[in-house]
């Protein structure tokens, strides 16, 4: 939440979700580091943001206490991702294998970085070395929730220890 708005306890929210129903009247939100449950009583667009009224917040002083607090939802309320998308949490922890005929293990997804152009998978191999894989069709086979692995098609230099990507490493002047 960005700040209080008005005297009746409304708060201005930067909406980061791609599911607008998250702020429908009756929606349950978890607020702040203590994940205090609150219920949306009303929400409306306001200058490129969202003006939200919460049933538990009735005046400006209470709304000011929520300034800069994060809003989240319970895991059970997440639901399915929009068509053609997957949740980052569905990818983290999955094994990553090569798309070649052998399907060699390459590592495990440890994180998904939100990048303006596309997401990036952070993968740690068996030796603990990390490498990054752009989450785009050129490198990653289509993924559906419930799949048990991620298939990637690395290019030379993408994987740790790949000689094509390490050319000139350690040589002075390069």
RAFENTA-V888494 format. One record per backbone hydrogen bond with DSSP energy under -0.5 kcal/mol. NH is the residue of the N-H (numbers start at 1). CO is the residue of the C=O. Records with the same first field share a line. If there is no record, write none. Layout:
NH = CO + CO
//
This chain:
2 = 12
3 = 12
5 = 10
10 = 5
11 = 52
12 = 3
13 = 50
15 = 13
16 = 14
20 = 18
22 = 19
23 = 20
24 = 21
26 = 40
27 = 24
29 = 38
30 = 72
31 = 36
32 = 70
35 = 32
36 = 31
38 = 29
40 = 27
41 = 53
42 = 53
44 = 51
46 = 49
49 = 46
50 = 13
51 = 44
52 = 11 + 50
53 = 42
55 = 39
57 = 54
58 = 56
60 = 7
63 = 59
64 = 60
65 = 61
66 = 63
67 = 64
68 = 1
69 = 66
72 = 30
77 = 74
78 = 75
85 = 82
90 = 87
91 = 87 + 88
92 = 88
93 = 109
94 = 91
95 = 148
96 = 107
97 = 150
98 = 104
99 = 152
103 = 100
106 = 96
107 = 96
108 = 124
109 = 94
110 = 122
111 = 122
113 = 120
115 = 113
120 = 113
121 = 133
122 = 111
123 = 121 + 131
124 = 108
125 = 129
128 = 125
131 = 123
133 = 121
135 = 119
136 = 134
139 = 136
140 = 136
141 = 151
147 = 144
150 = 95
152 = 97 + 150
153 = 139
154 = 152
158 = 155
162 = 159
163 = 161
165 = 162
166 = 162 + 163
169 = 166
171 = 168
174 = 171
//
